[in-house]
Amino acid sequence: MFLRNASNGDLAQVVELGQLTDPNSSSVTVQFQAGEEVGDPESVEKSGLTFASGEALPKCWMDAHYRISF
């Protein structure tokens, strides 16, 4: 799955999809795409990523308590 870095627009391929959908994990391992070269895997904060269309990630992927209203 490809996501976009919200700050600079670079595409990043998610290495471990389970990290992305785990609401208890605040970061995810990705490989940034730079032309024909694939970058080394690195951990980035989920809050800095969006879908390639620019849409935000679902709240259930970001917050384990998304259904609880305080």
Summary of the structure (lengths in Angstrom):
residues: 70
radius of gyration: 12.5
end to end distance: 33.1
largest distance: 47.1
contacts: 163
relative contact order: 0.24
helix: 17%
strand: 37%
